[in-house]
Amino acid sequence: MKPKEEEISLTLKRDSGQEWGFKLAACWSSTPWVLDVYPNSPAEVAGCKELDVITSIDGNSVDKATETDIMKMISDADNSLELTIKRDTSSSGEEKNDLSEENRSSSGEERDDLSEANISSSDGDKLEDTSIEK
């Protein structure tokens, strides 16, 4: 059964120096998705959820964007970030688990081809405290 997806626009707002409060993950040949949302963060307040698939950032499609392009789009944002996401709204949730499981090895650890970005605060010129693991 194909998952039922809904397209949603979210506006994240933060105070200067505050982290956005989410981690992105993707096999960077595909669309990035939200790996984690931190409690009480701008991402959580805006309604961002784990496994949301990001399709655009501030109106710019991420369909053919590189990891570097995506990180720049986020770091260039001041204190407001517009995300367009696709969310699985199927009632069973089985399809949601498939997305997470396909990016894990048999031991339960993330695969080597999975990149993770901790999206943090920006001073307008650079992304601070950002980690990317490959």
C-alpha positions as CSV (number, residue, x, y, z in Angstrom):
1,M,0.0,0.0,0.0
2,K,1.4,3.4,-1.0
3,P,1.7,5.9,1.9
4,K,-0.7,8.8,2.0
5,E,1.4,11.9,1.8
6,E,0.4,15.5,2.7
7,E,2.4,18.6,1.6
8,I,2.8,21.0,4.5
9,S,4.4,24.5,4.7
10,L,6.1,25.2,8.0
11,T,7.6,28.5,9.2
12,L,10.4,28.2,11.8
13,K,11.1,31.3,13.8
14,R,14.0,31.6,16.3
15,D,15.8,34.1,18.4
16,S,19.2,35.3,17.3
17,G,21.8,32.6,18.1
18,Q,19.2,29.9,18.8
19,E,19.5,26.6,17.0
20,W,16.7,25.5,14.6
21,G,16.4,22.3,16.5
22,F,16.4,19.5,13.9
23,K,18.8,17.0,12.3
24,L,18.6,16.2,8.6
25,A,19.5,12.9,7.1
26,A,19.6,11.6,3.6
27,C,21.4,9.4,1.2
28,W,22.3,12.6,-0.6
29,S,21.2,11.3,-3.9
30,S,17.6,11.6,-2.5
31,T,15.5,14.3,-0.8
32,P,16.6,15.1,2.8
33,W,14.4,14.1,5.6
34,V,14.2,15.0,9.3
35,L,16.0,12.5,11.5
36,D,15.4,14.2,14.8
37,V,13.5,17.2,16.3
38,Y,14.6,18.6,19.6
39,P,12.1,19.4,22.3
40,N,11.0,23.0,22.7
41,S,13.0,24.0,19.6
42,P,11.8,26.3,16.8
43,A,11.4,23.2,14.6
44,E,9.1,21.5,17.2
45,V,7.1,24.7,17.8
46,A,6.5,25.0,14.0
47,G,5.3,21.4,13.8
48,C,8.2,19.7,12.3
49,K,8.3,15.9,12.9
50,E,10.7,13.1,12.5
51,L,10.6,11.5,9.0
52,D,9.2,14.7,7.4
53,V,10.7,14.9,3.9
54,I,11.9,18.4,3.0
55,T,11.0,19.4,-0.6
56,S,11.9,23.1,-0.4
57,I,13.7,25.6,1.8
58,D,12.6,29.2,1.6
59,G,10.9,28.5,-1.7
60,N,13.9,26.8,-3.3
61,S,13.4,23.2,-4.4
62,V,15.9,20.8,-2.9
63,D,15.1,18.2,-5.6
64,K,18.5,18.5,-7.3
65,A,20.4,20.3,-4.5
66,T,23.6,19.0,-3.2
67,E,24.4,18.6,0.5
68,T,26.4,21.8,0.3
69,D,23.5,23.7,-1.4
70,I,21.1,22.5,1.3
71,M,23.4,23.5,4.2
72,K,23.9,26.9,2.6
73,M,20.1,27.5,2.2
74,I,19.7,26.8,5.9
75,S,22.7,28.8,7.0
76,D,21.7,31.8,4.9
77,A,18.4,32.0,6.7
78,D,18.2,34.7,9.4
79,N,15.7,34.1,12.1
80,S,12.9,32.7,9.9
81,L,13.0,29.5,7.8
82,E,10.3,28.4,5.5
83,L,10.2,24.6,4.9
84,T,7.9,22.7,2.6
85,I,7.6,19.1,3.6
86,K,5.9,15.9,2.7
87,R,4.5,13.9,5.6
88,D,3.2,10.4,5.7
89,T,-0.3,10.7,7.0
90,S,-1.3,7.0,6.6
91,S,-3.0,5.6,9.7
92,S,-0.9,2.5,10.2
93,G,2.5,4.2,10.3
94,E,4.1,1.1,8.8
95,E,5.4,3.0,5.8
96,K,7.0,5.6,8.1
97,N,9.1,2.9,9.7
98,D,10.2,1.6,6.4
99,L,12.0,4.9,5.6
100,S,13.9,4.8,8.8
101,E,14.8,1.1,8.6
102,E,16.1,1.2,5.0
103,N,18.8,3.6,6.1
104,R,20.1,1.4,8.9
105,S,22.5,-1.6,8.7
106,S,21.5,-5.0,10.1
107,S,23.2,-4.0,13.4
108,G,20.9,-1.0,13.7
109,E,23.6,1.6,13.0
110,E,23.2,4.2,10.3
111,R,24.8,3.2,7.0
112,D,28.0,4.8,5.8
113,D,26.2,6.4,2.8
114,L,23.9,8.3,5.2
115,S,24.8,11.9,5.9
116,E,23.6,13.6,9.0
117,A,23.5,17.3,9.6
118,N,22.8,19.0,12.9
119,I,21.2,22.3,11.9
120,S,22.3,24.9,14.4
121,S,22.4,28.6,14.8
122,S,23.7,31.0,12.2
123,D,25.4,34.4,12.5
124,G,24.4,35.2,9.0
125,D,27.7,34.3,7.4
126,K,28.5,30.8,8.6
127,L,26.8,27.8,10.1
128,E,28.0,27.3,13.7
129,D,28.3,24.0,15.5
130,T,27.3,22.0,12.4
131,S,28.4,18.4,12.1
132,I,28.2,16.3,9.0
133,E,29.1,12.7,9.2
134,K,29.5,10.4,6.3
